[in-house]
């Protein structure tokens, strides 16, 4: 039952977002009641609290962006630099040091058709 309740609350939340209506527990409950879906009373308020302050549109837009990907550091967040203006920001130097070296099949000792 819980997976159906979760899915119903997700759809109700998406309907509210699509209509540019604030996502609240009462509004989710109203949509579920109109659809004839019965869920435990805590589900609508749980979803409303989970989506509070979340931009659902950007959340949906970034679905395929990768899970757990760290945001790229912006140049304005770079560490302060002492000395002349030729020094690179610390964030750029760190990013260059952390780049993994590419490995080929030859390095592992086997090929695709061996």
Wavefront OBJ file of the C-alpha trace (Angstrom):
o trace
v 0.000 0.000 0.000
v 2.789 2.433 0.800
v 4.214 2.439 -2.728
v 0.793 3.327 -4.147
v 0.394 6.050 -1.520
v 3.827 7.464 -2.327
v 3.130 7.452 -6.041
v -0.261 9.106 -5.547
v 1.328 11.859 -3.438
v 4.055 12.382 -6.040
v 1.480 12.769 -8.798
v -0.625 15.112 -6.672
v 2.477 17.213 -5.936
v 3.322 17.369 -9.630
v -0.229 18.471 -10.446
v 0.023 21.256 -7.885
v 3.417 22.351 -9.228
v 2.167 22.310 -12.791
v -0.667 24.656 -11.813
v 1.769 26.919 -9.891
v -0.049 26.203 -6.627
v 1.802 25.932 -3.325
v 2.325 22.302 -2.339
v 0.671 21.743 1.043
v -0.626 18.678 2.816
v -4.221 19.892 2.594
v -4.005 20.487 -1.155
v -2.417 17.089 -1.745
v -5.218 15.505 0.318
v -7.849 17.376 -1.705
v -6.433 16.094 -4.999
v -6.189 12.542 -3.668
v -9.782 12.673 -2.407
v -10.978 13.981 -5.796
v -9.139 11.133 -7.504
v -10.685 8.581 -5.169
v -7.337 7.524 -3.746
v -7.118 6.661 -0.057
v -3.789 6.967 1.708
v -2.673 7.059 5.306
v -3.199 10.563 6.727
v 0.519 11.226 7.264
v 1.537 10.859 3.586
v 0.302 14.236 2.263
v 1.882 16.227 5.097
v 5.101 14.203 4.775
v 5.388 15.069 1.090
v 4.485 18.697 1.708
v 7.241 19.007 4.320
v 9.743 17.207 2.096
v 9.054 19.574 -0.800
v 8.973 22.713 1.339
v 11.504 25.187 -0.030
v 12.432 22.893 -2.947
v 12.246 24.108 -6.523
v 10.387 21.144 -8.015
v 10.871 22.419 -11.570
v 14.672 22.426 -11.280
v 14.515 19.087 -9.491
v 12.706 17.593 -12.473
v 15.011 19.305 -14.942
v 18.084 17.763 -13.330
v 16.836 14.181 -13.073
v 19.442 12.830 -15.494
v 22.257 15.039 -14.258
v 23.705 12.306 -12.079
v 23.181 11.367 -8.477
v 25.617 12.758 -5.959
v 27.446 14.952 -8.413
v 29.141 17.850 -6.677
v 28.442 21.295 -8.081
v 31.268 22.929 -9.969
v 33.122 25.612 -8.060
v 32.502 29.075 -9.393
v 35.403 31.484 -9.869
v 33.940 33.796 -7.240
v 34.424 31.083 -4.602
v 38.157 30.694 -5.237
v 40.534 30.979 -2.299
v 42.305 34.297 -1.770
v 45.585 34.589 -3.603
v 48.631 36.230 -2.107
v 51.361 37.740 -4.233
v 51.162 38.716 -7.892
v 48.174 38.400 -10.160
v 49.679 35.459 -12.071
v 48.830 32.881 -9.398
v 46.033 30.403 -10.205
v 43.114 30.092 -7.803
v 43.395 27.183 -5.391
v 40.187 25.592 -6.697
v 41.617 25.272 -10.219
v 44.863 23.743 -8.971
v 42.982 21.240 -6.822
v 40.736 20.259 -9.751
v 43.792 19.597 -11.940
v 45.419 17.433 -9.270
v 42.300 15.285 -8.810
v 41.828 14.384 -12.490
v 42.079 10.599 -12.810
v 44.358 9.176 -15.460
v 42.571 7.294 -18.252
v 43.223 3.586 -18.433
v 43.045 1.583 -21.604
v 42.469 -2.142 -22.093
v 46.188 -2.537 -22.891
v 47.102 -1.277 -19.431
v 44.949 -3.991 -17.816
v 46.515 -6.816 -19.776
v 43.513 -7.846 -21.848
v 41.486 -6.630 -24.790
v 37.842 -6.789 -25.745
v 38.199 -9.828 -28.010
v 40.901 -11.799 -26.157
l 1 2 3 4 5 6 7 8 9 10 11 12 13 14 15 16 17 18 19 20 21 22 23 24 25 26 27 28 29 30 31 32 33 34 35 36 37 38 39 40 41 42 43 44 45 46 47 48 49 50 51 52 53 54 55 56 57 58 59 60 61 62 63 64 65 66 67 68 69 70 71 72 73 74 75 76 77 78 79 80 81 82 83 84 85 86 87 88 89 90 91 92 93 94 95 96 97 98 99 100 101 102 103 104 105 106 107 108 109 110 111 112 113 114
